[in-house]
Amino acid sequence: DTALDFLLKILPSMPVPPFDGVREGLVYHLSNLSMAGFKVKKEDIYIEIAGIRAAAQDNTGDIPQQSRVVKASELLIIDIKNISAIMDDTVWSFEQTYMPYLKGNGKANTRLWSGSIRLKFELRRRIVRTEDDPKTGKQKTIWEPVLCLNDRTCSIGGIELVFQGEGRITWVANKLAAWLKNPLRDYVVGVIVTALTNNSGWLIDMLNQNLSPYWDFVMRTANLKLDELPKLARHHVTKAEIVDDNEVELVWRERVPLGLNILTNDESGYLKVIDLPRGTQARKVAQSKQLDPDKFKGSTIVSVNGRRYGADNRVDLFAALKDPARPKAILFRLASQDNIESLERKVEKRNGTTVGKPSTDDSTTEDNIVTLVDIADQGDIGIKFACSSDGFGLVVREYLRNDSVSPNDLLSHVNGSLVLGEKGTGKEKALSILERDGTKRPLQLGFVRPYLYSIVIEKGNNSIGGPSELTFKDNTIVFNGFAPSEGAAESGGVFVGDNLVFVNGVPVGAGCRLVDFGNRTKLPIPKLEEVIDMIKQQSPLALTFARADTKQSSTVKSYLTSSPLSLDIESAYTFSIEATDYNHIGCSFGVGYNGTDVVVKSISGVEGSFQRQMKATKLPLTGCVLESVDGEVVPSYAKSLLIVNAMNRRWTSNRRVELTFCNRRHKEAVHKLGSLHE
C-alpha cells in the first residue's frame, strides 16, 4: 500500500520537460508531456523483503521461503509491472533546415505501455545515541538499522506517437514520429528515474517507520548482523525533506534566459547563486515579488518545478535550469550573512580580484599643506578674493598668476602671519593686513587647499539618475562613491537574451527576417560591429526588441542562442525604448547562434546626472562628509537614507540641488595652523 501510494502521488503529478532535438536536418520539439494518465494496479506491485515475497501476492498457499541468499544491499526490492500512461494533446513542432524549409506544429497523442519500475533498498546502520556501559563504565555507541535507496531502474516496453490532423505536413510529422519513438521512450525513462530519485525520501521514511518494530525479525531472517552493516553516510536519503522556512520560490515566465549567476564548483556539491545581475529576468522576478535581489546572494538552488535535487545530482539540476520550458519554478534556500561573505571571498579568489575600499589616506600634513607664493613685481597682485562660506577666511575667486594656486583655495598667511579664524575674525585680519602691506614688495602669500566643496547639479530634459546614485558609508553621511543608474534598456524592461530587431526603423539581426517575410526580398544583414557603429553614430535612438512569445515552443539551449529555429520573429512580442545616445542605453550586444542575430548579452548601469556632473569637477569627494543640501546644514547624526529621500524630493520639484561636502581631516589640519614665524 505504501509503494502504491508513493507511485500514485509522484508519477501522475510529475511534469515531463519539453523534448527537443535535431535529426537529419529536422529540428523537432515536443511539450505538454504529462504523466497524469499514469495507471498501475495493486496486483502488479511485487515486494520482496529479506529474500521472501510478500505473502499477499503469493497465491500458492505455501509458507514463504527464501528464494536466494540475501545481501544487505538488496534487503528490500519493489517491482512494479504493467505500467501504462496516456499523454493526449502533446504539443509538437518541427522545422526543416534545408529546402523546401517545411515547418509545422500541432498536437499529438502519446501512449506508453508495458512499463516497469524496480526499486532496490539497502540496509545500513546509523547511530541512535551513546550511553554508559554498566560493565566497563565507558561510553558505548548504540546503533540501529535503517533503509536507504540503493538503485532504481525503469523500462518502457512500447510507445505510440500519433500526430493529429491531416495534410502533407502531418504526413511528414508522422514520419518523424517513427524516428522519435525510441528517443522519446529513453527520455521519459530518464525523467521517471530522476523523479523517483528526487522524491524517494517520502517512501523511505514510510518504510522505515513501518519496518522499525520488526528489524530484529527481518535481520534474523536475512542472516544479517548489525555490526556488519555498512554505516550510513550523509548523502544517503532516509526521510522526506522538510520545507525550510528560509526557502523562497520564484517563477520565471518569459522565454528569455533565467539570468542567474551561478557558482558550479562549490565544495558542498550544490549550485550556489552568486547574484541576480541587473537587467536579467531573475532580478525582475525577485523585484516583482517585492524581494531584494541581493537577498539571494549565496542561496542554494533546492528544486526546479517541484523536484528536489541533492549534491549527487548536480548535473541533472543544471540540465533542468537550462531547459527552456516556461513557466519554471525555482526554490532557493537563502544563505546566512556568514555564508554570503564566504561565497564572495570564493568568487573574488576565482576571479583574481579583491573588493577594495575607497582610500582614506590623506598625504597632506600640517607641514606641507601651505603653498607659498612670493610676489616681487609692482602693481596689482592679480588675485580676486571672496569670503569663505563658513566665514573662516578669504577664498580665491579668480587667480591670474601662473603659480600652483587654484580657485577656491583658502588664503592662510600674509607675510607669514596667519589670517584664518572663526566667526569672521580670519577675514577681517586678512583684509587688514592686505590693506596695510598689499602694495609693499616683496609680498609673501600662503594658500591651503579648500576643505569645503560646493557643487550645483542641474537636471536636464533627458537626464537619468538622481540622488540615489550617491552612496554613503554604513548609512552615515560620509560619501563613499556612486551607484550606477538604470539605463534606457533596464528601465524599458529589456532582458538579457532579447533580440534587437530595429535601430531607428532600420532592420538589424532578426528584424531582417521579419522584413523578408513581408516583401520576400533578401536584405543584407549588417554585422554586429556595423550595428554597434550605427547606434553610436545616431542620437536620439529608438530601439525595437523582440522576445519569443511565452506560449511559443523554443529550442533555446544556451545563454545566447538565437536562430530562425529558436525565435519565431513573426509571432514574437516586440517593444521599443528611447535613448539619448549610445551611452544612455546601458547594455552590450552579442551575436546569436546563427551568426547574424543581435542579442542582448548583458545589461549594466550607466552614469547618471549626479555621477557625470560631480566627476566633471575632479574634486576629491570620496570620504568627505555631506555638510549641507541647498544651504541647509545636514546633522551629523542623520542617516543617509533619509537625506537621499529629501534630496529626491528637491530634485523632482526644483530640478536642481546644491551639495556642500567637507573634508573633515583636512579641515582639522587647517584649523590647527599657526603663524609661519612661530
Stockholm file with secondary structure:
# STOCKHOLM 1.0

chainA/1-678         DTALDFLLKILPSMPVPPFDGVREGLVYHLSNLSMAGFKVKKEDIYIEIAGIRAAAQDNTGDIPQQSRVVKASELLIIDIKNISAIMDDTVWSFEQTYMPYLKGNGKANTRLWSGSIRLKFELRRRIVRTEDDPKTGKQKTIWEPVLCLNDRTCSIGGIELVFQGEGRITWVANKLAAWLKNPLRDYVVGVIVTALTNNSGWLIDMLNQNLSPYWDFVMRTANLKLDELPKLARHHVTKAEIVDDNEVELVWRERVPLGLNILTNDESGYLKVIDLPRGTQARKVAQSKQLDPDKFKGSTIVSVNGRRYGADNRVDLFAALKDPARPKAILFRLASQDNIESLERKVEKRNGTTVGKPSTDDSTTEDNIVTLVDIADQGDIGIKFACSSDGFGLVVREYLRNDSVSPNDLLSHVNGSLVLGEKGTGKEKALSILERDGTKRPLQLGFVRPYLYSIVIEKGNNSIGGPSELTFKDNTIVFNGFAPSEGAAESGGVFVGDNLVFVNGVPVGAGCRLVDFGNRTKLPIPKLEEVIDMIKQQSPLALTFARADTKQSSTVKSYLTSSPLSLDIESAYTFSIEATDYNHIGCSFGVGYNGTDVVVKSISGVEGSFQRQMKATKLPLTGCVLESVDGEVVPSYAKSLLIVNAMNRRWTSNRRVELTFCNRRHKEAVHKLGSLHE
#=GR chainA/1-678 SS CHHHHHHHHHSTTCEECCEEEEETTEEEEEECEECTTCBCCGGGEEEEETTEECGGGCTTCSCCCCCSCCCGGGSEEEEEEEEEEEEEEEEEEEEESSTTCCEEEEEEEEEEEEEEEEEEEEEEEEEEEEEECTTTCSEEEEEEEEEEEEEEEEEEEEEEEEECSCSHHHHHHHHHHHHHHHHHHHHHHHHHHHHHHHTHHHHHHHHHHHHGGGHHHHHHHHTCCGGGSCBCCTTCCCSCCCCCTTEEEEEECSSSCCCCEEECCCTTSSCEEEECCTTSHHHHHHHHTTCCGGGGTTCEEEEETTEECCGGGHHHHHHHHHCCCSSEEEEEECCCHHHHHHHHHHHHHHHTCCCCCCCCCCCCCTTTSCEEEEECSSSCCCEEEEECTTSSSEEEEEECSSSSCCTTCEEEEETTEECCCGGGHHHHHHHHHHHHHTTSSSEEEEEECCSEEEEEEECCTTCCCCGGGEEEGGGSSBEEEECCBCCHHHHTTCCTTCEEEEETTEECTHHHHHHHHHHCCCCCCCCHHHHHHHHHHCSSEEEEEEECCTTSCCCCCSTTCCCTTTCCTTTCEEEEEEESSHHHHCEEEEECTTSSCEEEEEECCBCCHHHHHHHHTTCCCTTCEEEEETTEECCTTCCHHHHHHHHHHHHHHHSEEEEEEECHHHHHHHHTCCCTTC
#=GC SS_cons         CHHHHHHHHHSTTCEECCEEEEETTEEEEEECEECTTCBCCGGGEEEEETTEECGGGCTTCSCCCCCSCCCGGGSEEEEEEEEEEEEEEEEEEEEESSTTCCEEEEEEEEEEEEEEEEEEEEEEEEEEEEEECTTTCSEEEEEEEEEEEEEEEEEEEEEEEEECSCSHHHHHHHHHHHHHHHHHHHHHHHHHHHHHHHTHHHHHHHHHHHHGGGHHHHHHHHTCCGGGSCBCCTTCCCSCCCCCTTEEEEEECSSSCCCCEEECCCTTSSCEEEECCTTSHHHHHHHHTTCCGGGGTTCEEEEETTEECCGGGHHHHHHHHHCCCSSEEEEEECCCHHHHHHHHHHHHHHHTCCCCCCCCCCCCCTTTSCEEEEECSSSCCCEEEEECTTSSSEEEEEECSSSSCCTTCEEEEETTEECCCGGGHHHHHHHHHHHHHTTSSSEEEEEECCSEEEEEEECCTTCCCCGGGEEEGGGSSBEEEECCBCCHHHHTTCCTTCEEEEETTEECTHHHHHHHHHHCCCCCCCCHHHHHHHHHHCSSEEEEEEECCTTSCCCCCSTTCCCTTTCCTTTCEEEEEEESSHHHHCEEEEECTTSSCEEEEEECCBCCHHHHHHHHTTCCCTTCEEEEETTEECCTTCCHHHHHHHHHHHHHHHSEEEEEEECHHHHHHHHTCCCTTC
//
